[in-house]
Amino acid sequence: MTGSPRAVGLVGVGAMGRGIARNLVKAGFVVRGFDLDPGRLAELEELGGEAVSSPARAAEGAGWLLLSLPGHDEVVEVLFGPGGAVSAAGPGCVVVDTSTSLPEESVWLSERLSEEGLAFVDASLSGTGATVMQRDVVVLAGGSAEDFARCSPVFDGFARAAYHLGPVGSGALGKLLVNVVVVGNRLALAESLALGIKAGMDPRALLAILKDGPAYSRAMDLKGEKMVSRDYRPESTLSQSLHGCELLLAEAR
């Protein structure tokens, strides 16, 4: 497989990875992706990406290796396990982990990858599978200023904005802190709507006044209509949400 200055390896083509791939292809990148689910690989090819047979094949010839995985354990397996990406990544490749993890896990990854001669940026994403498809996602990145700058073309390709928050681990910490507010806003909105409905109020009228006053949060735009119309089609899984809350509590402790 030949290298390309615009080649991106992607491991994990789930809710977030699918949107990343779609936008990078539209931005002119060559996206080579791997996922354990054959259906997701088929979707990747429909989006214009190239499905490959292993993490190593995704990393081969790539300038950036993006990881969109459930958590730290999966990232370690993908990088260092059998057929892992590290075995094929070239010295100029930057490993970019968009998974939600603890800051110390990101620091460990950075140190381990440095031993292999690879740069690392922890780049947690503030958004959902639906918003990333619309390129309405924010990157919260930790790493050296140089490595962040090297990733800017990729971040510009799939995200609305990217913030360099400091050294490795800062992106992971930023995501946990954002989640405190996101989870709180969604919970408060759900409780208000549930109470209003039980009290006999028109839920759409209630949503309208919540959005038009000091109670407003973006959760109302993203989740409000789904709540009042009882649209329970998932945009993420309960296990992912629980994982994020467990990490948040661990970091707080």
Secondary structure, DSSP 8 states (H G I E B T S, - for coil): ----TTEEEEE--SHHHHHHHHHHHHTT-EEEEE-S-HHHHHHHHHTT-EE-SSHHHHHTT-SEEEE--SSHHHHHHHHHSTT-GGGT--TT-EEEE-S---HHHHHHHHHHHHHTT-EEEEEEEES-HHHHHTT--EEEEES-HHHHHHHHHHHHHH-SEEEEEESTTHHHHHHHHHHHHHHHHHHHHHHHHHHHHHTT--HHHHHHHHHTSTT--HHIIIIIHHHHTT----SS-HHHHHHHHHHHHHHH-
